[in-house]
Amino acid sequence: MVNSQVFIKDAREIYFKYLANNAITSNPIGVALDQNTGKGRVLFSYATLLPTEKFLQFKYIIPKTHHRRSGS
C-alpha cells in the first residue's frame, strides 16, 4: 500500500533536486518513484515502469492554484 502523503513528498523532493541540478527545456509529465529504494526519476515522456515503480503526474507534484484577487 502506498502512503499518498509520503509519495507526493518524495516525488516533490526528486523533482526539486532535479531542478537544482539540471536545466529544464521541456515540461515534465511526472515522476516515477521506486517504492523499495525511494529513488526516482523525472519523466518527460511516458515510459515503461519497473514493477516496483509508481508514477505520479506532474499536476499532483506542483498543483496549479490560481488565486486571483479581484481588482482592489
Residue pairs with C-beta under 8 A, 6 or more apart in sequence:
2 35
2 54
7 33
7 54
7 56
8 56
8 60
8 61
10 33
10 38
10 40
11 30
11 31
11 33
11 40
11 56
11 60
11 61
12 61
12 62
14 31
14 33
14 39
14 40
14 41
14 42
15 28
15 31
15 42
15 61
15 62
18 24
18 42
26 44
27 44
27 58
28 42
28 43
28 44
28 58
29 43
29 44
29 45
29 46
29 57
29 58
30 42
30 43
30 55
30 56
30 57
30 58
30 60
30 61
31 40
31 41
31 42
31 43
31 55
31 56
31 58
31 61
32 40
32 41
32 43
32 47
32 49
32 53
32 54
32 55
33 39
33 40
33 53
33 54
33 55
33 56
34 40
34 50
34 52
34 53
35 52
35 53
35 54
36 52
37 52
43 55
49 55
